[in-house]
């Protein structure tokens, strides 16, 4: 199972759609139920979860083996750096103990405005040790669940 955070956005929806079109199982992680029915019609499983709820997010991660993680944009009316750091900390903590084998982390923030939060999710997760039993096999040989 592939877990996709940010499935309602431009990048996340492209990732989820590509996986679904290739016949791969996908769980779209959504922040609201607005597009839940649409994703289900397309063949995805869906879950509505606040990415700042680490335990709930880890429970979602435990249903998959691979994840595409896109730190959600913070509300511009708030302290965006503080909010993005909070979501990054939650996402990284949720990966720990989740059993995920492969993780791709991305940011949509423009490089000229990149905050520590925008890049820390990739560097923090990449420093984590993920299980390697199936991780090193070529993608074409990897299990689909």
N, CA, C and O atoms as a GROMACS GRO file, in nm:
protein
  580
    1UNK      N    1   0.084  -0.117   0.000
    1UNK     CA    2   0.000   0.000   0.000
    1UNK      C    3   0.089   0.124   0.000
    1UNK      O    4   0.186   0.133   0.076
    2UNK      N    5   0.056   0.218  -0.085
    2UNK     CA    6   0.124   0.347  -0.092
    2UNK      C    7   0.039   0.449  -0.016
    2UNK      O    8  -0.081   0.461  -0.040
    3UNK      N    9   0.100   0.521   0.075
    3UNK     CA   10   0.034   0.626   0.151
    3UNK      C   11   0.076   0.760   0.091
    3UNK      O   12   0.196   0.785   0.073
    4UNK      N   13  -0.022   0.847   0.058
    4UNK     CA   14   0.010   0.976  -0.004
    4UNK      C   15  -0.049   1.088   0.081
    4UNK      O   16  -0.171   1.102   0.093
    5UNK      N   17   0.041   1.167   0.141
    5UNK     CA   18  -0.003   1.288   0.210
    5UNK      C   19  -0.002   1.400   0.106
    5UNK      O   20   0.094   1.416   0.031
    6UNK      N   21  -0.109   1.477   0.103
    6UNK     CA   22  -0.119   1.586   0.007
    6UNK      C   23  -0.192   1.546  -0.120
    6UNK      O   24  -0.172   1.608  -0.224
    7UNK      N   25  -0.274   1.444  -0.113
    7UNK     CA   26  -0.341   1.392  -0.231
    7UNK      C   27  -0.437   1.492  -0.296
    7UNK      O   28  -0.470   1.477  -0.414
    8UNK      N   29  -0.481   1.591  -0.225
    8UNK     CA   30  -0.571   1.691  -0.285
    8UNK      C   31  -0.497   1.805  -0.353
    8UNK      O   32  -0.560   1.887  -0.420
    9UNK      N   33  -0.368   1.812  -0.338
    9UNK     CA   34  -0.290   1.918  -0.401
    9UNK      C   35  -0.242   1.878  -0.539
    9UNK      O   36  -0.266   1.766  -0.585
   10UNK      N   37  -0.174   1.967  -0.604
   10UNK     CA   38  -0.125   1.943  -0.741
   10UNK      C   39  -0.024   1.830  -0.746
   10UNK      O   40  -0.037   1.738  -0.828
   11UNK      N   41   0.077   1.835  -0.662
   11UNK     CA   42   0.183   1.734  -0.664
   11UNK      C   43   0.132   1.600  -0.609
   11UNK      O   44   0.149   1.497  -0.673
   12UNK      N   45   0.069   1.603  -0.492
   12UNK     CA   46   0.020   1.480  -0.432
   12UNK      C   47  -0.085   1.409  -0.516
   12UNK      O   48  -0.087   1.286  -0.522
   13UNK      N   49  -0.172   1.487  -0.580
   13UNK     CA   50  -0.274   1.424  -0.665
   13UNK      C   51  -0.210   1.358  -0.787
   13UNK      O   52  -0.257   1.255  -0.834
   14UNK      N   53  -0.104   1.419  -0.839
   14UNK     CA   54  -0.034   1.358  -0.952
   14UNK      C   55   0.032   1.227  -0.911
   14UNK      O   56   0.028   1.129  -0.986
   15UNK      N   57   0.090   1.224  -0.793
   15UNK     CA   58   0.152   1.102  -0.742
   15UNK      C   59   0.046   0.994  -0.723
   15UNK      O   60   0.061   0.882  -0.771
   16UNK      N   61  -0.061   1.028  -0.652
   16UNK     CA   62  -0.167   0.930  -0.624
   16UNK      C   63  -0.231   0.880  -0.754
   16UNK      O   64  -0.256   0.761  -0.769
   17UNK      N   65  -0.258   0.971  -0.847
   17UNK     CA   66  -0.320   0.931  -0.974
   17UNK      C   67  -0.230   0.839  -1.055
   17UNK      O   68  -0.276   0.741  -1.113
   18UNK      N   69  -0.102   0.871  -1.059
   18UNK     CA   70  -0.006   0.787  -1.132
   18UNK      C   71  -0.001   0.647  -1.074
   18UNK      O   72  -0.001   0.549  -1.147
   19UNK      N   73   0.002   0.638  -0.941
   19UNK     CA   74   0.004   0.507  -0.877
   19UNK      C   75  -0.125   0.429  -0.905
   19UNK      O   76  -0.120   0.311  -0.938
   20UNK      N   77  -0.239   0.496  -0.893
   20UNK     CA   78  -0.367   0.430  -0.920
   20UNK      C   79  -0.376   0.384  -1.064
   20UNK      O   80  -0.423   0.273  -1.091
   21UNK      N   81  -0.331   0.467  -1.158
   21UNK     CA   82  -0.333   0.431  -1.300
   21UNK      C   83  -0.242   0.312  -1.330
   21UNK      O   84  -0.264   0.240  -1.427
   22UNK      N   85  -0.140   0.292  -1.246
   22UNK     CA   86  -0.050   0.178  -1.262
   22UNK      C   87  -0.102   0.055  -1.188
   22UNK      O   88  -0.036  -0.049  -1.185
   23UNK      N   89  -0.220   0.068  -1.129
   23UNK     CA   90  -0.279  -0.046  -1.059
   23UNK      C   91  -0.228  -0.068  -0.918
   23UNK      O   92  -0.249  -0.174  -0.860
   24UNK      N   93  -0.162   0.031  -0.862
   24UNK     CA   94  -0.106   0.019  -0.727
   24UNK      C   95  -0.210   0.062  -0.623
   24UNK      O   96  -0.289   0.153  -0.649
   25UNK      N   97  -0.211  -0.002  -0.508
   25UNK     CA   98  -0.304   0.037  -0.402
   25UNK      C   99  -0.257   0.167  -0.336
   25UNK      O  100  -0.139   0.182  -0.304
   26UNK      N  101  -0.349   0.259  -0.314
   26UNK     CA  102  -0.317   0.391  -0.260
   26UNK      C  103  -0.413   0.426  -0.148
   26UNK      O  104  -0.534   0.401  -0.156
   27UNK      N  105  -0.358   0.484  -0.042
   27UNK     CA  106  -0.439   0.549   0.060
   27UNK      C  107  -0.410   0.698   0.050
   27UNK      O  108  -0.297   0.742   0.070
   28UNK      N  109  -0.514   0.775   0.021
   28UNK     CA  110  -0.501   0.920   0.013
   28UNK      C  111  -0.528   0.977   0.152
   28UNK      O  112  -0.636   0.960   0.207
   29UNK      N  113  -0.428   1.045   0.207
   29UNK     CA  114  -0.442   1.109   0.337
   29UNK      C  115  -0.496   1.249   0.312
   29UNK      O  116  -0.431   1.331   0.246
   30UNK      N  117  -0.615   1.276   0.365
   30UNK     CA  118  -0.684   1.402   0.340
   30UNK      C  119  -0.702   1.480   0.470
   30UNK      O  120  -0.713   1.420   0.578
   31UNK      N  121  -0.704   1.612   0.461
   31UNK     CA  122  -0.726   1.694   0.581
   31UNK      C  123  -0.874   1.723   0.603
   31UNK      O  124  -0.914   1.768   0.710
   32UNK      N  125  -0.956   1.696   0.501
   32UNK     CA  126  -1.101   1.711   0.516
   32UNK      C  127  -1.168   1.608   0.426
   32UNK      O  128  -1.104   1.548   0.340
   33UNK      N  129  -1.296   1.587   0.448
   33UNK     CA  130  -1.367   1.486   0.370
   33UNK      C  131  -1.421   1.540   0.238
   33UNK      O  132  -1.496   1.470   0.169
   34UNK      N  133  -1.386   1.663   0.200
   34UNK     CA  134  -1.440   1.726   0.080
   34UNK      C  135  -1.424   1.643  -0.047
   34UNK      O  136  -1.518   1.633  -0.126
   35UNK      N  137  -1.308   1.583  -0.068
   35UNK     CA  138  -1.282   1.507  -0.191
   35UNK      C  139  -1.274   1.357  -0.169
   35UNK      O  140  -1.229   1.282  -0.256
   36UNK      N  141  -1.318   1.313  -0.054
   36UNK     CA  142  -1.308   1.172  -0.019
   36UNK      C  143  -1.383   1.082  -0.118
   36UNK      O  144  -1.328   0.980  -0.162
   37UNK      N  145  -1.503   1.117  -0.153
   37UNK     CA  146  -1.583   1.035  -0.246
   37UNK      C  147  -1.517   1.027  -0.383
   37UNK      O  148  -1.519   0.921  -0.446
   38UNK      N  149  -1.457   1.136  -0.429
   38UNK     CA  150  -1.389   1.137  -0.558
   38UNK      C  151  -1.271   1.040  -0.559
   38UNK      O  152  -1.254   0.964  -0.654
   39UNK      N  153  -1.192   1.041  -0.453
   39UNK     CA  154  -1.078   0.951  -0.446
   39UNK      C  155  -1.123   0.805  -0.439
   39UNK      O  156  -1.061   0.718  -0.500
   40UNK      N  157  -1.230   0.780  -0.367
   40UNK     CA  158  -1.280   0.643  -0.358
   40UNK      C  159  -1.332   0.593  -0.493
   40UNK      O  160  -1.311   0.477  -0.528
   41UNK      N  161  -1.398   0.680  -0.568
   41UNK     CA  162  -1.444   0.642  -0.703
   41UNK      C  163  -1.327   0.606  -0.793
   41UNK      O  164  -1.339   0.522  -0.882
   42UNK      N  165  -1.214   0.670  -0.769
   42UNK     CA  166  -1.095   0.644  -0.851
   42UNK      C  167  -1.019   0.521  -0.805
   42UNK      O  168  -0.922   0.480  -0.868
   43UNK      N  169  -1.063   0.461  -0.693
   43UNK     CA  170  -1.002   0.337  -0.647
   43UNK      C  171  -0.911   0.349  -0.527
   43UNK      O  172  -0.852   0.250  -0.485
   44UNK      N  173  -0.899   0.467  -0.472
   44UNK     CA  174  -0.812   0.485  -0.356
   44UNK      C  175  -0.888   0.459  -0.227
   44UNK      O  176  -1.009   0.480  -0.218
   45UNK      N  177  -0.815   0.413  -0.129
   45UNK     CA  178  -0.868   0.417   0.007
   45UNK      C  179  -0.843   0.558   0.057
   45UNK      O  180  -0.751   0.625   0.010
   46UNK      N  181  -0.923   0.605   0.150
   46UNK     CA  182  -0.904   0.740   0.201
   46UNK      C  183  -0.906   0.740   0.353
   46UNK      O  184  -0.967   0.654   0.416
   47UNK      N  185  -0.840   0.837   0.408
   47UNK     CA  186  -0.843   0.860   0.552
   47UNK      C  187  -0.831   1.011   0.574
   47UNK      O  188  -0.747   1.078   0.515
   48UNK      N  189  -0.918   1.062   0.659
   48UNK     CA  190  -0.912   1.203   0.696
   48UNK      C  191  -0.841   1.210   0.830
   48UNK      O  192  -0.888   1.155   0.929
   49UNK      N  193  -0.728   1.278   0.832
   49UNK     CA  194  -0.648   1.288   0.954
   49UNK      C  195  -0.574   1.421   0.957
   49UNK      O  196  -0.531   1.472   0.853
   50UNK      N  197  -0.559   1.475   1.075
   50UNK     CA  198  -0.478   1.594   1.096
   50UNK      C  199  -0.334   1.547   1.108
   50UNK      O  200  -0.303   1.468   1.197
   51UNK      N  201  -0.245   1.593   1.022
   51UNK     CA  202  -0.107   1.545   1.023
   51UNK      C  203  -0.034   1.584   1.151
   51UNK      O  204   0.076   1.534   1.178
   52UNK      N  205  -0.091   1.672   1.230
   52UNK     CA  206  -0.030   1.705   1.359
   52UNK      C  207  -0.069   1.604   1.467
   52UNK      O  208  -0.018   1.611   1.578
   53UNK      N  209  -0.157   1.510   1.434
   53UNK     CA  210  -0.194   1.404   1.527
   53UNK      C  211  -0.102   1.285   1.497
   53UNK      O  212  -0.134   1.198   1.416
   54UNK      N  213   0.010   1.284   1.564
   54UNK     CA  214   0.116   1.186   1.535
   54UNK      C  215   0.068   1.042   1.547
   54UNK      O  216   0.098   0.960   1.461
   55UNK      N  217  -0.004   1.011   1.652
   55UNK     CA  218  -0.049   0.872   1.672
   55UNK      C  219  -0.144   0.828   1.561
   55UNK      O  220  -0.133   0.716   1.511
   56UNK      N  221  -0.237   0.914   1.523
   56UNK     CA  222  -0.331   0.880   1.416
   56UNK      C  223  -0.257   0.865   1.283
   56UNK      O  224  -0.288   0.775   1.205
   57UNK      N  225  -0.160   0.952   1.258
   57UNK     CA  226  -0.083   0.944   1.134
   57UNK      C  227   0.002   0.817   1.131
   57UNK      O  228   0.011   0.752   1.027
   58UNK      N  229   0.063   0.782   1.243
   58UNK     CA  230   0.142   0.659   1.249
   58UNK      C  231   0.052   0.537   1.222
   58UNK      O  232   0.095   0.443   1.155
   59UNK      N  233  -0.070   0.539   1.273
   59UNK     CA  234  -0.163   0.429   1.247
   59UNK      C  235  -0.191   0.416   1.098
   59UNK      O  236  -0.202   0.304   1.047
   60UNK      N  237  -0.202   0.528   1.029
   60UNK     CA  238  -0.222   0.525   0.884
   60UNK      C  239  -0.097   0.468   0.817
   60UNK      O  240  -0.107   0.382   0.730
   61UNK      N  241   0.021   0.516   0.856
   61UNK     CA  242   0.146   0.468   0.798
   61UNK      C  243   0.162   0.317   0.815
   61UNK      O  244   0.217   0.250   0.728
   62UNK      N  245   0.114   0.263   0.926
   62UNK     CA  246   0.128   0.120   0.952
   62UNK      C  247   0.047   0.035   0.855
   62UNK      O  248   0.068  -0.087   0.850
   63UNK      N  249  -0.042   0.094   0.780
   63UNK     CA  250  -0.121   0.019   0.682
   63UNK      C  251  -0.050   0.008   0.548
   63UNK      O  252  -0.099  -0.059   0.457
   64UNK      N  253   0.066   0.072   0.535
   64UNK     CA  254   0.137   0.071   0.408
   64UNK      C  255   0.282   0.032   0.422
   64UNK      O  256   0.331   0.008   0.532
   65UNK      N  257   0.349   0.026   0.308
   65UNK     CA  258   0.492  -0.002   0.307
   65UNK      C  259   0.573   0.112   0.247
   65UNK      O  260   0.694   0.121   0.267
   66UNK      N  261   0.505   0.200   0.174
   66UNK     CA  262   0.572   0.313   0.109
   66UNK      C  263   0.486   0.438   0.128
   66UNK      O  264   0.364   0.431   0.137
   67UNK      N  265   0.555   0.553   0.135
   67UNK     CA  266   0.480   0.678   0.155
   67UNK      C  267   0.541   0.792   0.077
   67UNK      O  268   0.663   0.803   0.064
   68UNK      N  269   0.453   0.877   0.026
   68UNK     CA  270   0.492   1.005  -0.033
   68UNK      C  271   0.443   1.111   0.065
   68UNK      O  272   0.323   1.122   0.091
   69UNK      N  273   0.536   1.188   0.119
   69UNK     CA  274   0.506   1.284   0.225
   69UNK      C  275   0.528   1.425   0.176
   69UNK      O  276   0.639   1.464   0.140
   70UNK      N  277   0.422   1.501   0.175
   70UNK     CA  278   0.428   1.641   0.135
   70UNK      C  279   0.379   1.723   0.252
   70UNK      O  280   0.262   1.718   0.289
   71UNK      N  281   0.470   1.800   0.311
   71UNK     CA  282   0.432   1.883   0.426
   71UNK      C  283   0.328   1.985   0.380
   71UNK      O  284   0.354   2.063   0.289
   72UNK      N  285   0.211   1.985   0.443
   72UNK     CA  286   0.106   2.077   0.398
   72UNK      C  287   0.144   2.223   0.422
   72UNK      O  288   0.216   2.255   0.517
   73UNK      N  289   0.095   2.309   0.335
   73UNK     CA  290   0.119   2.452   0.351
   73UNK      C  291   0.051   2.501   0.478
   73UNK      O  292  -0.060   2.460   0.510
   74UNK      N  293   0.119   2.589   0.549
   74UNK     CA  294   0.061   2.648   0.669
   74UNK      C  295  -0.032   2.762   0.629
   74UNK      O  296  -0.016   2.824   0.524
   75UNK      N  297  -0.127   2.788   0.714
   75UNK     CA  298  -0.218   2.902   0.696
   75UNK      C  299  -0.135   3.029   0.699
   75UNK      O  300  -0.064   3.054   0.797
   76UNK      N  301  -0.143   3.110   0.594
   76UNK     CA  302  -0.061   3.231   0.584
   76UNK      C  303  -0.099   3.337   0.687
   76UNK      O  304  -0.024   3.432   0.707
   77UNK      N  305  -0.214   3.322   0.751
   77UNK     CA  306  -0.251   3.420   0.854
   77UNK      C  307  -0.186   3.388   0.988
   77UNK      O  308  -0.195   3.466   1.082
   78UNK      N  309  -0.120   3.272   0.997
   78UNK     CA  310  -0.052   3.231   1.119
   78UNK      C  311   0.099   3.242   1.100
   78UNK      O  312   0.145   3.286   0.994
   79UNK      N  313   0.174   3.203   1.198
   79UNK     CA  314   0.320   3.198   1.190
   79UNK      C  315   0.355   3.073   1.109
   79UNK      O  316   0.359   2.962   1.164
   80UNK      N  317   0.380   3.090   0.980
   80UNK     CA  318   0.397   2.976   0.890
   80UNK      C  319   0.517   2.889   0.929
   80UNK      O  320   0.508   2.766   0.922
   81UNK      N  321   0.628   2.951   0.969
   81UNK     CA  322   0.743   2.870   1.009
   81UNK      C  323   0.710   2.783   1.130
   81UNK      O  324   0.744   2.665   1.132
   82UNK      N  325   0.644   2.839   1.228
   82UNK     CA  326   0.608   2.763   1.348
   82UNK      C  327   0.513   2.649   1.312
   82UNK      O  328   0.529   2.537   1.359
   83UNK      N  329   0.413   2.678   1.229
   83UNK     CA  330   0.316   2.576   1.189
   83UNK      C  331   0.381   2.465   1.107
   83UNK      O  332   0.353   2.347   1.128
   84UNK      N  333   0.466   2.502   1.013
   84UNK     CA  334   0.531   2.401   0.930
   84UNK      C  335   0.629   2.316   1.010
   84UNK      O  336   0.642   2.197   0.985
   85UNK      N  337   0.698   2.378   1.106
   85UNK     CA  338   0.786   2.300   1.193
   85UNK      C  339   0.704   2.199   1.274
   85UNK      O  340   0.747   2.085   1.293
   86UNK      N  341   0.588   2.239   1.320
   86UNK     CA  342   0.502   2.149   1.398
   86UNK      C  343   0.456   2.030   1.314
   86UNK      O  344   0.457   1.916   1.361
   87UNK      N  345   0.417   2.056   1.190
   87UNK     CA  346   0.372   1.945   1.106
   87UNK      C  347   0.488   1.854   1.068
   87UNK      O  348   0.472   1.732   1.062
   88UNK      N  349   0.605   1.911   1.043
   88UNK     CA  350   0.722   1.830   1.012
   88UNK      C  351   0.756   1.740   1.130
   88UNK      O  352   0.781   1.620   1.112
   89UNK      N  353   0.756   1.796   1.250
   89UNK     CA  354   0.788   1.714   1.369
   89UNK      C  355   0.688   1.598   1.382
   89UNK      O  356   0.728   1.486   1.415
   90UNK      N  357   0.563   1.624   1.358
   90UNK     CA  358   0.461   1.520   1.369
   90UNK      C  359   0.480   1.412   1.263
   90UNK      O  360   0.473   1.293   1.293
   91UNK      N  361   0.503   1.453   1.139
   91UNK     CA  362   0.522   1.357   1.030
   91UNK      C  363   0.644   1.270   1.055
   91UNK      O  364   0.638   1.148   1.039
   92UNK      N  365   0.755   1.332   1.095
   92UNK     CA  366   0.878   1.257   1.122
   92UNK      C  367   0.857   1.161   1.238
   92UNK      O  368   0.900   1.046   1.231
   93UNK      N  369   0.791   1.206   1.344
   93UNK     CA  370   0.765   1.119   1.458
   93UNK      C  371   0.674   1.003   1.418
   93UNK      O  372   0.690   0.892   1.467
   94UNK      N  373   0.580   1.028   1.329
   94UNK     CA  374   0.487   0.923   1.286
   94UNK      C  375   0.558   0.818   1.202
   94UNK      O  376   0.518   0.701   1.203
   95UNK      N  377   0.661   0.856   1.129
   95UNK     CA  378   0.738   0.759   1.049
   95UNK      C  379   0.809   0.661   1.142
   95UNK      O  380   0.816   0.541   1.114
   96UNK      N  381   0.862   0.713   1.254
   96UNK     CA  382   0.930   0.625   1.350
   96UNK      C  383   0.832   0.522   1.404
   96UNK      O  384   0.726   0.557   1.455
   97UNK      N  385   0.868   0.398   1.393
   97UNK     CA  386   0.784   0.290   1.444
   97UNK      C  387   0.668   0.252   1.355
   97UNK      O  388   0.582   0.173   1.394
   98UNK      N  389   0.665   0.310   1.235
   98UNK     CA  390   0.551   0.284   1.145
   98UNK      C  391   0.569   0.157   1.062
   98UNK      O  392   0.470   0.100   1.016
   99UNK      N  393   0.692   0.113   1.043
   99UNK     CA  394   0.718  -0.002   0.958
   99UNK      C  395   0.731   0.031   0.811
   99UNK      O  396   0.747  -0.059   0.729
  100UNK      N  397   0.724   0.160   0.775
  100UNK     CA  398   0.740   0.197   0.634
  100UNK      C  399   0.877   0.154   0.584
  100UNK      O  400   0.976   0.165   0.656
  101UNK      N  401   0.882   0.104   0.461
  101UNK     CA  402   1.006   0.060   0.401
  101UNK      C  403   1.071   0.167   0.315
  101UNK      O  404   1.194   0.177   0.309
  102UNK      N  405   0.989   0.245   0.248
  102UNK     CA  406   1.040   0.351   0.161
  102UNK      C  407   0.958   0.477   0.184
  102UNK      O  408   0.836   0.472   0.199
  103UNK      N  409   1.028   0.589   0.186
  103UNK     CA  410   0.963   0.718   0.205
  103UNK      C  411   1.022   0.818   0.107
  103UNK      O  412   1.144   0.828   0.091
  104UNK      N  413   0.932   0.892   0.040
  104UNK     CA  414   0.974   1.004  -0.042
  104UNK      C  415   0.913   1.128   0.021
  104UNK      O  416   0.792   1.135   0.041
  105UNK      N  417   0.997   1.225   0.053
  105UNK     CA  418   0.949   1.350   0.112
  105UNK      C  419   0.973   1.462   0.012
  105UNK      O  420   1.077   1.468  -0.053
  106UNK      N  421   0.876   1.550   0.002
  106UNK     CA  422   0.886   1.660  -0.094
  106UNK      C  423   0.835   1.789  -0.031
  106UNK      O  424   0.766   1.788   0.071
  107UNK      N  425   0.870   1.899  -0.095
  107UNK     CA  426   0.822   2.029  -0.053
  107UNK      C  427   0.784   2.108  -0.178
  107UNK      O  428   0.848   2.096  -0.282
  108UNK      N  429   0.679   2.188  -0.166
  108UNK     CA  430   0.639   2.272  -0.278
  108UNK      C  431   0.680   2.417  -0.255
  108UNK      O  432   0.648   2.504  -0.337
  109UNK      N  433   0.749   2.445  -0.147
  109UNK     CA  434   0.791   2.582  -0.117
  109UNK      C  435   0.900   2.625  -0.215
  109UNK      O  436   0.990   2.548  -0.247
  110UNK      N  437   0.889   2.747  -0.263
  110UNK     CA  438   0.989   2.800  -0.356
  110UNK      C  439   1.126   2.804  -0.289
  110UNK      O  440   1.136   2.843  -0.173
  111UNK      N  441   1.233   2.765  -0.361
  111UNK     CA  442   1.366   2.763  -0.300
  111UNK      C  443   1.406   2.896  -0.240
  111UNK      O  444   1.476   2.900  -0.138
  112UNK      N  445   1.365   3.006  -0.300
  112UNK     CA  446   1.404   3.136  -0.248
  112UNK      C  447   1.340   3.165  -0.114
  112UNK      O  448   1.389   3.250  -0.039
  113UNK      N  449   1.231   3.095  -0.081
  113UNK     CA  450   1.161   3.115   0.046
  113UNK      C  451   1.173   2.995   0.137
  113UNK      O  452   1.107   2.990   0.241
  114UNK      N  453   1.254   2.900   0.101
  114UNK     CA  454   1.259   2.774   0.177
  114UNK      C  455   1.294   2.799   0.323
  114UNK      O  456   1.395   2.862   0.354
  115UNK      N  457   1.209   2.750   0.409
  115UNK     CA  458   1.236   2.759   0.552
  115UNK      C  459   1.300   2.630   0.597
  115UNK      O  460   1.308   2.533   0.521
  116UNK      N  461   1.344   2.629   0.719
  116UNK     CA  462   1.403   2.506   0.774
  116UNK      C  463   1.301   2.394   0.770
  116UNK      O  464   1.338   2.278   0.749
  117UNK      N  465   1.174   2.425   0.790
  117UNK     CA  466   1.071   2.321   0.790
  117UNK      C  467   1.056   2.258   0.654
  117UNK      O  468   1.033   2.138   0.643
  118UNK      N  469   1.069   2.337   0.549
  118UNK     CA  470   1.049   2.286   0.414
  118UNK      C  471   1.154   2.182   0.377
  118UNK      O  472   1.125   2.089   0.302
  119UNK      N  473   1.275   2.198   0.429
  119UNK     CA  474   1.380   2.102   0.394
  119UNK      C  475   1.406   2.001   0.506
  119UNK      O  476   1.467   1.897   0.481
  120UNK      N  477   1.364   2.030   0.628
  120UNK     CA  478   1.399   1.941   0.737
  120UNK      C  479   1.325   1.809   0.730
  120UNK      O  480   1.376   1.709   0.780
  121UNK      N  481   1.208   1.805   0.670
  121UNK     CA  482   1.136   1.677   0.662
  121UNK      C  483   1.217   1.576   0.582
  121UNK      O  484   1.226   1.459   0.620
  122UNK      N  485   1.276   1.621   0.471
  122UNK     CA  486   1.356   1.529   0.390
  122UNK      C  487   1.483   1.488   0.462
  122UNK      O  488   1.516   1.369   0.466
  123UNK      N  489   1.555   1.583   0.519
  123UNK     CA  490   1.681   1.549   0.584
  123UNK      C  491   1.660   1.468   0.710
  123UNK      O  492   1.739   1.378   0.739
  124UNK      N  493   1.555   1.497   0.785
  124UNK     CA  494   1.530   1.423   0.909
  124UNK      C  495   1.488   1.280   0.878
  124UNK      O  496   1.539   1.186   0.939
  125UNK      N  497   1.397   1.263   0.784
  125UNK     CA  498   1.350   1.128   0.751
  125UNK      C  499   1.462   1.049   0.683
  125UNK      O  500   1.476   0.930   0.708
  126UNK      N  501   1.541   1.114   0.598
  126UNK     CA  502   1.646   1.040   0.529
  126UNK      C  503   1.752   0.990   0.626
  126UNK      O  504   1.825   0.896   0.595
  127UNK      N  505   1.763   1.053   0.744
  127UNK     CA  506   1.860   1.006   0.842
  127UNK      C  507   1.806   0.890   0.925
  127UNK      O  508   1.882   0.829   1.000
  128UNK      N  509   1.677   0.860   0.914
  128UNK     CA  510   1.617   0.749   0.987
  128UNK      C  511   1.654   0.617   0.920
  128UNK      O  512   1.670   0.611   0.798
  129UNK      N  513   1.667   0.516   0.999
  129UNK     CA  514   1.697   0.384   0.944
  129UNK      C  515   1.565   0.312   0.921
  129UNK      O  516   1.494   0.280   1.017
  130UNK      N  517   1.532   0.286   0.797
  130UNK     CA  518   1.411   0.212   0.762
  130UNK      C  519   1.449   0.066   0.743
  130UNK      O  520   1.564   0.035   0.712
  131UNK      N  521   1.354  -0.025   0.763
  131UNK     CA  522   1.384  -0.168   0.743
  131UNK      C  523   1.440  -0.192   0.604
  131UNK      O  524   1.394  -0.132   0.507
  132UNK      N  525   1.538  -0.279   0.594
  132UNK     CA  526   1.606  -0.299   0.466
  132UNK      C  527   1.582  -0.435   0.404
  132UNK      O  528   1.641  -0.465   0.301
  133UNK      N  529   1.498  -0.519   0.462
  133UNK     CA  530   1.483  -0.654   0.408
  133UNK      C  531   1.431  -0.654   0.265
  133UNK      O  532   1.481  -0.732   0.184
  134UNK      N  533   1.334  -0.572   0.233
  134UNK     CA  534   1.282  -0.566   0.095
  134UNK      C  535   1.320  -0.435   0.029
  134UNK      O  536   1.294  -0.416  -0.090
  135UNK      N  537   1.381  -0.346   0.103
  135UNK     CA  538   1.411  -0.210   0.056
  135UNK      C  539   1.510  -0.207  -0.060
  135UNK      O  540   1.499  -0.120  -0.147
  136UNK      N  541   1.605  -0.297  -0.063
  136UNK     CA  542   1.712  -0.291  -0.162
  136UNK      C  543   1.679  -0.359  -0.294
  136UNK      O  544   1.756  -0.347  -0.389
  137UNK      N  545   1.568  -0.430  -0.302
  137UNK     CA  546   1.534  -0.496  -0.429
  137UNK      C  547   1.493  -0.393  -0.532
  137UNK      O  548   1.442  -0.287  -0.496
  138UNK      N  549   1.515  -0.422  -0.659
  138UNK     CA  550   1.468  -0.331  -0.764
  138UNK      C  551   1.318  -0.309  -0.753
  138UNK      O  552   1.245  -0.398  -0.712
  139UNK      N  553   1.273  -0.191  -0.790
  139UNK     CA  554   1.132  -0.155  -0.777
  139UNK      C  555   1.042  -0.256  -0.846
  139UNK      O  556   0.936  -0.289  -0.793
  140UNK      N  557   1.082  -0.306  -0.960
  140UNK     CA  558   0.998  -0.400  -1.035
  140UNK      C  559   0.977  -0.530  -0.959
  140UNK      O  560   0.881  -0.603  -0.986
  141UNK      N  561   1.066  -0.561  -0.865
  141UNK     CA  562   1.053  -0.683  -0.787
  141UNK      C  563   0.988  -0.658  -0.651
  141UNK      O  564   0.958  -0.753  -0.578
  142UNK      N  565   0.967  -0.533  -0.617
  142UNK     CA  566   0.916  -0.500  -0.484
  142UNK      C  567   0.771  -0.543  -0.471
  142UNK      O  568   0.697  -0.543  -0.570
  143UNK      N  569   0.731  -0.579  -0.351
  143UNK     CA  570   0.592  -0.619  -0.331
  143UNK      C  571   0.499  -0.500  -0.352
  143UNK      O  572   0.542  -0.386  -0.337
  144UNK      N  573   0.375  -0.524  -0.388
  144UNK     CA  574   0.281  -0.416  -0.416
  144UNK      C  575   0.201  -0.375  -0.294
  144UNK      O  576   0.121  -0.282  -0.303
  145UNK      N  577   0.218  -0.440  -0.183
  145UNK     CA  578   0.144  -0.403  -0.062
  145UNK      C  579   0.235  -0.343   0.040
  145UNK      O  580   0.189  -0.306   0.149
   0.00000   0.00000   0.00000
